[in-house]
Amino acid sequence: MNEFELIQRYLVQPNPPESVRVGNGDDCAVFAVNPGYELCISIDATIAGRHVPLVTPGALFAERALRRALSDLAACGATPKYLLISLTSDDFEPTWIGHFGETVHRFCADWQMTLLGGDLSRGPTAAHITVLGEVPAGQAIRRGGARAGDQIVFFGPDCGGARAYLEVLAGHQDVALWQARYWYPEPQIRCGLQLRGQATACIDVSDGLLQDLQHLLEAASEPLRAALSGAHVPLCAGLVEAFGRDQALQMALTGGDDYGLLATLPDQHPMIAQGHWLGQLTSADSPHIELDGELLSGPEWAGWDHSR
């Protein structure tokens, strides 16, 4: 099948909602914006050999790519609405693209999203996914806004499992939970909606908890010290037994790919009880992070960097 036949068979949204005025098949998609709401837009790349193994089944590739992209909407408290996909495939293999498309359509049904369209080209296997969500006007959560006295809270199941799965790929023991954390991260959309109007700042944990926390500190209007408690970091099951406490904690803090939400909340806020309390922000001369009273610095505490 050629490009257009593959798109028509596997990547066209059936029965789009009334809000979609022009869907897949035209030069642009056209949709109506709900009055009183603002759009949140993000794009995320998933590249074979970089973000997933070089040889990855189409369904798994789509699962991970879509869930990673949706996490950005969760971080700003947006309700998912639409997505566009720019997909490149090195061989245009119909079965692979078919499994990718089936996963996309199921994902859209699960999250009540509409596939607006996109592009399909021959090239190194990669998916660039644009997600669009909506928030009531003025209520999008931003990275800036953290203040001295705020509590640092993680919303999500646990940390470090996705990083540990890379050890599975390298020949370590096979742990099904780590595999699930890597391929099927759960976007924290519900938590993001609940944090709207509550959190002073929020970011999704995609590049490592410490690195993403540093982004919150850099976006704050005042220099802040983040004092973390290692005992409160939620470690994925099996990490300590397999790697020891110190390495397990380092994996959880630097591994990334957990796709939970890292939020700052005013002291005594009731939503703190719904997440994992990690520590507190206080005023400082310069932004920095401490773990159990020790300043964290050095390459061993760095997270993911796409330039490396």
Contacts in CASP RR format, 6 or more apart in sequence:
PFRMAT RR
TARGET T0000
AUTHOR 0000-0000-0000
METHOD contacts of the structure
MODEL  1
MNEFELIQRYLVQPNPPESVRVGNGDDCAVFAVNPGYELCISIDATIAGR
HVPLVTPGALFAERALRRALSDLAACGATPKYLLISLTSDDFEPTWIGHF
GETVHRFCADWQMTLLGGDLSRGPTAAHITVLGEVPAGQAIRRGGARAGD
QIVFFGPDCGGARAYLEVLAGHQDVALWQARYWYPEPQIRCGLQLRGQAT
ACIDVSDGLLQDLQHLLEAASEPLRAALSGAHVPLCAGLVEAFGRDQALQ
MALTGGDDYGLLATLPDQHPMIAQGHWLGQLTSADSPHIELDGELLSGPE
WAGWDHSR
1 9 0 8 1.000
1 92 0 8 1.000
1 94 0 8 1.000
3 92 0 8 1.000
3 120 0 8 1.000
3 121 0 8 1.000
6 92 0 8 1.000
6 94 0 8 1.000
6 97 0 8 1.000
6 120 0 8 1.000
7 24 0 8 1.000
7 120 0 8 1.000
9 98 0 8 1.000
10 94 0 8 1.000
10 97 0 8 1.000
10 98 0 8 1.000
10 100 0 8 1.000
10 101 0 8 1.000
10 102 0 8 1.000
11 24 0 8 1.000
11 85 0 8 1.000
11 87 0 8 1.000
11 97 0 8 1.000
11 101 0 8 1.000
11 104 0 8 1.000
11 115 0 8 1.000
11 117 0 8 1.000
11 118 0 8 1.000
11 120 0 8 1.000
12 24 0 8 1.000
12 25 0 8 1.000
12 115 0 8 1.000
12 117 0 8 1.000
13 20 0 8 1.000
13 23 0 8 1.000
13 24 0 8 1.000
13 105 0 8 1.000
13 108 0 8 1.000
13 114 0 8 1.000
13 115 0 8 1.000
13 116 0 8 1.000
13 117 0 8 1.000
14 105 0 8 1.000
16 23 0 8 1.000
16 114 0 8 1.000
16 116 0 8 1.000
17 114 0 8 1.000
19 31 0 8 1.000
19 32 0 8 1.000
19 34 0 8 1.000
19 81 0 8 1.000
19 114 0 8 1.000
20 29 0 8 1.000
20 30 0 8 1.000
20 31 0 8 1.000
20 82 0 8 1.000
20 114 0 8 1.000
20 116 0 8 1.000
21 30 0 8 1.000
21 31 0 8 1.000
21 32 0 8 1.000
22 28 0 8 1.000
22 29 0 8 1.000
22 30 0 8 1.000
23 29 0 8 1.000
23 30 0 8 1.000
23 116 0 8 1.000
23 117 0 8 1.000
24 115 0 8 1.000
24 116 0 8 1.000
24 117 0 8 1.000
24 118 0 8 1.000
25 117 0 8 1.000
29 82 0 8 1.000
29 84 0 8 1.000
29 116 0 8 1.000
29 117 0 8 1.000
31 82 0 8 1.000
31 114 0 8 1.000
31 116 0 8 1.000
33 39 0 8 1.000
33 134 0 8 1.000
34 134 0 8 1.000
36 136 0 8 1.000
36 137 0 8 1.000
37 134 0 8 1.000
37 135 0 8 1.000
37 136 0 8 1.000
37 137 0 8 1.000
38 134 0 8 1.000
38 135 0 8 1.000
38 136 0 8 1.000
38 137 0 8 1.000
38 138 0 8 1.000
38 140 0 8 1.000
39 132 0 8 1.000
39 133 0 8 1.000
39 134 0 8 1.000
40 73 0 8 1.000
40 76 0 8 1.000
40 77 0 8 1.000
40 78 0 8 1.000
40 132 0 8 1.000
40 133 0 8 1.000
40 134 0 8 1.000
40 135 0 8 1.000
40 140 0 8 1.000
41 130 0 8 1.000
41 131 0 8 1.000
41 132 0 8 1.000
41 133 0 8 1.000
42 69 0 8 1.000
42 72 0 8 1.000
42 73 0 8 1.000
42 130 0 8 1.000
42 131 0 8 1.000
43 69 0 8 1.000
43 128 0 8 1.000
43 129 0 8 1.000
43 130 0 8 1.000
43 131 0 8 1.000
44 65 0 8 1.000
44 68 0 8 1.000
44 69 0 8 1.000
44 72 0 8 1.000
44 128 0 8 1.000
44 129 0 8 1.000
44 131 0 8 1.000
45 51 0 8 1.000
45 126 0 8 1.000
45 127 0 8 1.000
45 128 0 8 1.000
45 129 0 8 1.000
46 52 0 8 1.000
46 61 0 8 1.000
46 64 0 8 1.000
46 65 0 8 1.000
46 68 0 8 1.000
46 126 0 8 1.000
46 127 0 8 1.000
46 128 0 8 1.000
46 129 0 8 1.000
47 124 0 8 1.000
47 125 0 8 1.000
47 126 0 8 1.000
48 54 0 8 1.000
48 55 0 8 1.000
48 56 0 8 1.000
48 61 0 8 1.000
48 124 0 8 1.000
48 125 0 8 1.000
48 126 0 8 1.000
51 64 0 8 1.000
51 65 0 8 1.000
51 68 0 8 1.000
52 60 0 8 1.000
52 61 0 8 1.000
52 64 0 8 1.000
52 65 0 8 1.000
53 169 0 8 1.000
56 125 0 8 1.000
57 96 0 8 1.000
57 99 0 8 1.000
58 96 0 8 1.000
58 97 0 8 1.000
58 98 0 8 1.000
58 99 0 8 1.000
58 100 0 8 1.000
58 103 0 8 1.000
59 99 0 8 1.000
59 100 0 8 1.000
59 102 0 8 1.000
59 103 0 8 1.000
60 183 0 8 1.000
61 100 0 8 1.000
61 125 0 8 1.000
61 127 0 8 1.000
62 99 0 8 1.000
62 100 0 8 1.000
62 101 0 8 1.000
62 103 0 8 1.000
62 104 0 8 1.000
62 107 0 8 1.000
62 127 0 8 1.000
63 103 0 8 1.000
63 107 0 8 1.000
63 183 0 8 1.000
63 184 0 8 1.000
64 182 0 8 1.000
64 183 0 8 1.000
64 184 0 8 1.000
64 185 0 8 1.000
65 127 0 8 1.000
65 129 0 8 1.000
66 83 0 8 1.000
66 103 0 8 1.000
66 104 0 8 1.000
66 107 0 8 1.000
66 129 0 8 1.000
67 184 0 8 1.000
67 185 0 8 1.000
67 186 0 8 1.000
67 187 0 8 1.000
67 259 0 8 1.000
68 129 0 8 1.000
68 185 0 8 1.000
68 206 0 8 1.000
68 259 0 8 1.000
69 83 0 8 1.000
69 129 0 8 1.000
69 130 0 8 1.000
69 131 0 8 1.000
70 80 0 8 1.000
70 111 0 8 1.000
70 131 0 8 1.000
70 187 0 8 1.000
70 189 0 8 1.000
71 185 0 8 1.000
71 187 0 8 1.000
71 188 0 8 1.000
71 204 0 8 1.000
71 206 0 8 1.000
71 259 0 8 1.000
71 260 0 8 1.000
72 131 0 8 1.000
72 204 0 8 1.000
73 79 0 8 1.000
73 80 0 8 1.000
73 131 0 8 1.000
73 133 0 8 1.000
73 187 0 8 1.000
73 189 0 8 1.000
74 187 0 8 1.000
74 188 0 8 1.000
74 189 0 8 1.000
74 191 0 8 1.000
74 192 0 8 1.000
74 204 0 8 1.000
74 260 0 8 1.000
74 261 0 8 1.000
75 141 0 8 1.000
75 192 0 8 1.000
75 202 0 8 1.000
75 203 0 8 1.000
75 204 0 8 1.000
75 261 0 8 1.000
76 135 0 8 1.000
76 140 0 8 1.000
76 141 0 8 1.000
76 142 0 8 1.000
76 202 0 8 1.000
77 135 0 8 1.000
77 139 0 8 1.000
77 140 0 8 1.000
77 141 0 8 1.000
77 189 0 8 1.000
77 192 0 8 1.000
77 193 0 8 1.000
77 195 0 8 1.000
77 196 0 8 1.000
77 202 0 8 1.000
78 133 0 8 1.000
78 134 0 8 1.000
78 135 0 8 1.000
78 140 0 8 1.000
79 133 0 8 1.000
79 134 0 8 1.000
79 135 0 8 1.000
79 189 0 8 1.000
79 193 0 8 1.000
80 111 0 8 1.000
80 112 0 8 1.000
80 113 0 8 1.000
80 131 0 8 1.000
80 132 0 8 1.000
80 133 0 8 1.000
80 189 0 8 1.000
81 113 0 8 1.000
81 114 0 8 1.000
81 132 0 8 1.000
81 133 0 8 1.000
81 134 0 8 1.000
82 113 0 8 1.000
82 114 0 8 1.000
82 115 0 8 1.000
82 116 0 8 1.000
82 131 0 8 1.000
82 132 0 8 1.000
82 133 0 8 1.000
83 108 0 8 1.000
83 113 0 8 1.000
83 114 0 8 1.000
83 115 0 8 1.000
83 116 0 8 1.000
83 129 0 8 1.000
83 130 0 8 1.000
83 131 0 8 1.000
83 132 0 8 1.000
84 115 0 8 1.000
84 116 0 8 1.000
84 117 0 8 1.000
84 118 0 8 1.000
84 129 0 8 1.000
84 130 0 8 1.000
85 104 0 8 1.000
85 115 0 8 1.000
85 117 0 8 1.000
85 118 0 8 1.000
85 119 0 8 1.000
85 127 0 8 1.000
85 128 0 8 1.000
85 129 0 8 1.000
85 130 0 8 1.000
86 118 0 8 1.000
86 119 0 8 1.000
86 121 0 8 1.000
86 127 0 8 1.000
86 128 0 8 1.000
86 129 0 8 1.000
86 130 0 8 1.000
87 97 0 8 1.000
87 100 0 8 1.000
87 118 0 8 1.000
87 119 0 8 1.000
87 120 0 8 1.000
87 121 0 8 1.000
87 126 0 8 1.000
87 127 0 8 1.000
87 128 0 8 1.000
88 120 0 8 1.000
88 121 0 8 1.000
88 122 0 8 1.000
88 123 0 8 1.000
88 124 0 8 1.000
88 125 0 8 1.000
88 126 0 8 1.000
88 127 0 8 1.000
89 96 0 8 1.000
89 97 0 8 1.000
89 120 0 8 1.000
89 121 0 8 1.000
89 122 0 8 1.000
89 123 0 8 1.000
89 125 0 8 1.000
90 122 0 8 1.000
90 123 0 8 1.000
90 124 0 8 1.000
90 125 0 8 1.000
91 122 0 8 1.000
92 122 0 8 1.000
97 120 0 8 1.000
100 127 0 8 1.000
104 115 0 8 1.000
105 115 0 8 1.000
107 113 0 8 1.000
108 114 0 8 1.000
108 115 0 8 1.000
111 189 0 8 1.000
113 131 0 8 1.000
135 196 0 8 1.000
136 196 0 8 1.000
139 196 0 8 1.000
139 197 0 8 1.000
140 196 0 8 1.000
141 192 0 8 1.000
141 195 0 8 1.000
141 196 0 8 1.000
141 197 0 8 1.000
141 199 0 8 1.000
141 201 0 8 1.000
141 202 0 8 1.000
141 263 0 8 1.000
142 201 0 8 1.000
142 202 0 8 1.000
142 219 0 8 1.000
143 201 0 8 1.000
143 202 0 8 1.000
143 203 0 8 1.000
143 215 0 8 1.000
143 216 0 8 1.000
143 219 0 8 1.000
144 200 0 8 1.000
144 201 0 8 1.000
144 216 0 8 1.000
144 219 0 8 1.000
144 220 0 8 1.000
144 221 0 8 1.000
145 200 0 8 1.000
145 201 0 8 1.000
145 219 0 8 1.000
145 220 0 8 1.000
145 221 0 8 1.000
145 264 0 8 1.000
146 200 0 8 1.000
146 201 0 8 1.000
146 216 0 8 1.000
146 217 0 8 1.000
146 219 0 8 1.000
146 220 0 8 1.000
146 224 0 8 1.000
146 264 0 8 1.000
146 281 0 8 1.000
147 200 0 8 1.000
147 220 0 8 1.000
147 222 0 8 1.000
147 224 0 8 1.000
147 264 0 8 1.000
147 266 0 8 1.000
147 281 0 8 1.000
148 222 0 8 1.000
148 224 0 8 1.000
148 281 0 8 1.000
148 282 0 8 1.000
148 283 0 8 1.000
149 266 0 8 1.000
149 267 0 8 1.000
149 280 0 8 1.000
149 281 0 8 1.000
149 282 0 8 1.000
150 200 0 8 1.000
150 201 0 8 1.000
150 264 0 8 1.000
150 265 0 8 1.000
150 266 0 8 1.000
150 267 0 8 1.000
150 280 0 8 1.000
150 281 0 8 1.000
151 264 0 8 1.000
151 265 0 8 1.000
151 266 0 8 1.000
151 267 0 8 1.000
151 269 0 8 1.000
151 272 0 8 1.000
151 277 0 8 1.000
151 279 0 8 1.000
151 280 0 8 1.000
151 281 0 8 1.000
152 213 0 8 1.000
152 226 0 8 1.000
152 228 0 8 1.000
152 262 0 8 1.000
152 263 0 8 1.000
152 264 0 8 1.000
152 277 0 8 1.000
152 278 0 8 1.000
152 279 0 8 1.000
152 280 0 8 1.000
152 281 0 8 1.000
153 262 0 8 1.000
153 263 0 8 1.000
153 264 0 8 1.000
153 265 0 8 1.000
153 271 0 8 1.000
153 272 0 8 1.000
153 275 0 8 1.000
153 276 0 8 1.000
153 277 0 8 1.000
153 278 0 8 1.000
154 205 0 8 1.000
154 209 0 8 1.000
154 233 0 8 1.000
154 234 0 8 1.000
154 260 0 8 1.000
154 261 0 8 1.000
154 262 0 8 1.000
154 263 0 8 1.000
154 275 0 8 1.000
154 276 0 8 1.000
154 278 0 8 1.000
155 188 0 8 1.000
155 191 0 8 1.000
155 192 0 8 1.000
155 195 0 8 1.000
155 260 0 8 1.000
155 261 0 8 1.000
155 262 0 8 1.000
155 263 0 8 1.000
155 274 0 8 1.000
155 275 0 8 1.000
155 276 0 8 1.000
156 186 0 8 1.000
156 188 0 8 1.000
156 191 0 8 1.000
156 234 0 8 1.000
156 258 0 8 1.000
156 260 0 8 1.000
156 261 0 8 1.000
156 275 0 8 1.000
156 276 0 8 1.000
157 181 0 8 1.000
157 186 0 8 1.000
157 234 0 8 1.000
157 236 0 8 1.000
158 181 0 8 1.000
158 234 0 8 1.000
158 235 0 8 1.000
158 236 0 8 1.000
158 237 0 8 1.000
158 252 0 8 1.000
158 258 0 8 1.000
159 205 0 8 1.000
159 209 0 8 1.000
159 233 0 8 1.000
159 234 0 8 1.000
159 235 0 8 1.000
159 236 0 8 1.000
159 251 0 8 1.000
159 252 0 8 1.000
159 253 0 8 1.000
159 256 0 8 1.000
159 258 0 8 1.000
160 181 0 8 1.000
160 235 0 8 1.000
160 236 0 8 1.000
160 239 0 8 1.000
160 248 0 8 1.000
160 251 0 8 1.000
160 252 0 8 1.000
160 255 0 8 1.000
160 256 0 8 1.000
160 258 0 8 1.000
161 177 0 8 1.000
161 178 0 8 1.000
161 181 0 8 1.000
161 182 0 8 1.000
161 236 0 8 1.000
161 239 0 8 1.000
161 251 0 8 1.000
161 252 0 8 1.000
161 258 0 8 1.000
162 178 0 8 1.000
162 181 0 8 1.000
162 182 0 8 1.000
162 185 0 8 1.000
162 255 0 8 1.000
162 256 0 8 1.000
162 257 0 8 1.000
162 258 0 8 1.000
163 251 0 8 1.000
163 252 0 8 1.000
163 254 0 8 1.000
163 255 0 8 1.000
163 256 0 8 1.000
163 257 0 8 1.000
164 172 0 8 1.000
164 175 0 8 1.000
164 178 0 8 1.000
164 181 0 8 1.000
164 236 0 8 1.000
164 238 0 8 1.000
164 239 0 8 1.000
164 242 0 8 1.000
164 243 0 8 1.000
164 251 0 8 1.000
165 175 0 8 1.000
165 178 0 8 1.000
165 179 0 8 1.000
165 181 0 8 1.000
165 182 0 8 1.000
166 182 0 8 1.000
167 242 0 8 1.000
167 243 0 8 1.000
168 174 0 8 1.000
168 175 0 8 1.000
168 178 0 8 1.000
168 179 0 8 1.000
172 242 0 8 1.000
173 242 0 8 1.000
175 238 0 8 1.000
175 242 0 8 1.000
177 236 0 8 1.000
177 237 0 8 1.000
177 238 0 8 1.000
178 236 0 8 1.000
181 236 0 8 1.000
181 257 0 8 1.000
181 258 0 8 1.000
182 257 0 8 1.000
185 257 0 8 1.000
185 258 0 8 1.000
185 259 0 8 1.000
185 260 0 8 1.000
186 259 0 8 1.000
187 259 0 8 1.000
188 204 0 8 1.000
188 259 0 8 1.000
188 260 0 8 1.000
188 261 0 8 1.000
191 260 0 8 1.000
191 261 0 8 1.000
191 274 0 8 1.000
191 275 0 8 1.000
192 202 0 8 1.000
192 261 0 8 1.000
194 271 0 8 1.000
194 274 0 8 1.000
195 202 0 8 1.000
195 261 0 8 1.000
195 263 0 8 1.000
195 271 0 8 1.000
198 265 0 8 1.000
198 269 0 8 1.000
198 271 0 8 1.000
199 263 0 8 1.000
199 264 0 8 1.000
199 265 0 8 1.000
199 271 0 8 1.000
200 264 0 8 1.000
200 265 0 8 1.000
200 266 0 8 1.000
201 216 0 8 1.000
201 219 0 8 1.000
201 220 0 8 1.000
201 263 0 8 1.000
201 264 0 8 1.000
202 261 0 8 1.000
202 262 0 8 1.000
202 263 0 8 1.000
202 264 0 8 1.000
203 212 0 8 1.000
203 213 0 8 1.000
203 215 0 8 1.000
203 216 0 8 1.000
203 261 0 8 1.000
203 262 0 8 1.000
204 212 0 8 1.000
204 259 0 8 1.000
204 260 0 8 1.000
204 261 0 8 1.000
204 262 0 8 1.000
205 212 0 8 1.000
205 256 0 8 1.000
205 258 0 8 1.000
205 259 0 8 1.000
205 260 0 8 1.000
205 261 0 8 1.000
205 262 0 8 1.000
206 212 0 8 1.000
206 256 0 8 1.000
206 257 0 8 1.000
206 258 0 8 1.000
206 259 0 8 1.000
206 304 0 8 1.000
207 256 0 8 1.000
207 303 0 8 1.000
207 304 0 8 1.000
207 305 0 8 1.000
208 253 0 8 1.000
208 254 0 8 1.000
208 255 0 8 1.000
208 256 0 8 1.000
208 257 0 8 1.000
208 258 0 8 1.000
208 303 0 8 1.000
208 304 0 8 1.000
209 233 0 8 1.000
209 252 0 8 1.000
209 253 0 8 1.000
209 254 0 8 1.000
209 255 0 8 1.000
209 256 0 8 1.000
209 258 0 8 1.000
209 262 0 8 1.000
210 253 0 8 1.000
210 254 0 8 1.000
210 289 0 8 1.000
210 296 0 8 1.000
210 301 0 8 1.000
210 303 0 8 1.000
211 254 0 8 1.000
211 302 0 8 1.000
211 303 0 8 1.000
211 304 0 8 1.000
212 262 0 8 1.000
213 226 0 8 1.000
213 262 0 8 1.000
213 289 0 8 1.000
214 287 0 8 1.000
214 289 0 8 1.000
216 262 0 8 1.000
216 264 0 8 1.000
217 223 0 8 1.000
217 224 0 8 1.000
217 226 0 8 1.000
217 287 0 8 1.000
217 288 0 8 1.000
217 289 0 8 1.000
218 287 0 8 1.000
220 287 0 8 1.000
222 283 0 8 1.000
223 283 0 8 1.000
223 284 0 8 1.000
223 285 0 8 1.000
223 286 0 8 1.000
223 287 0 8 1.000
224 281 0 8 1.000
224 282 0 8 1.000
224 283 0 8 1.000
224 284 0 8 1.000
224 287 0 8 1.000
225 281 0 8 1.000
225 282 0 8 1.000
225 283 0 8 1.000
225 284 0 8 1.000
225 287 0 8 1.000
225 288 0 8 1.000
225 289 0 8 1.000
225 290 0 8 1.000
226 279 0 8 1.000
226 280 0 8 1.000
226 281 0 8 1.000
226 288 0 8 1.000
226 289 0 8 1.000
226 290 0 8 1.000
227 279 0 8 1.000
227 280 0 8 1.000
227 281 0 8 1.000
227 282 0 8 1.000
227 290 0 8 1.000
227 293 0 8 1.000
228 278 0 8 1.000
228 279 0 8 1.000
228 289 0 8 1.000
228 290 0 8 1.000
228 291 0 8 1.000
228 292 0 8 1.000
229 278 0 8 1.000
229 279 0 8 1.000
229 291 0 8 1.000
229 292 0 8 1.000
230 249 0 8 1.000
230 278 0 8 1.000
230 291 0 8 1.000
230 292 0 8 1.000
232 276 0 8 1.000
232 277 0 8 1.000
232 278 0 8 1.000
232 279 0 8 1.000
233 249 0 8 1.000
233 252 0 8 1.000
233 253 0 8 1.000
233 276 0 8 1.000
233 278 0 8 1.000
234 252 0 8 1.000
234 276 0 8 1.000
235 248 0 8 1.000
235 249 0 8 1.000
235 252 0 8 1.000
236 252 0 8 1.000
238 248 0 8 1.000
239 248 0 8 1.000
239 251 0 8 1.000
239 252 0 8 1.000
240 248 0 8 1.000
242 248 0 8 1.000
243 251 0 8 1.000
250 300 0 8 1.000
250 301 0 8 1.000
253 291 0 8 1.000
253 301 0 8 1.000
254 300 0 8 1.000
254 301 0 8 1.000
254 302 0 8 1.000
254 303 0 8 1.000
255 303 0 8 1.000
255 304 0 8 1.000
256 303 0 8 1.000
256 304 0 8 1.000
257 304 0 8 1.000
264 281 0 8 1.000
265 271 0 8 1.000
265 272 0 8 1.000
267 280 0 8 1.000
288 295 0 8 1.000
288 296 0 8 1.000
289 295 0 8 1.000
289 296 0 8 1.000
290 296 0 8 1.000
END
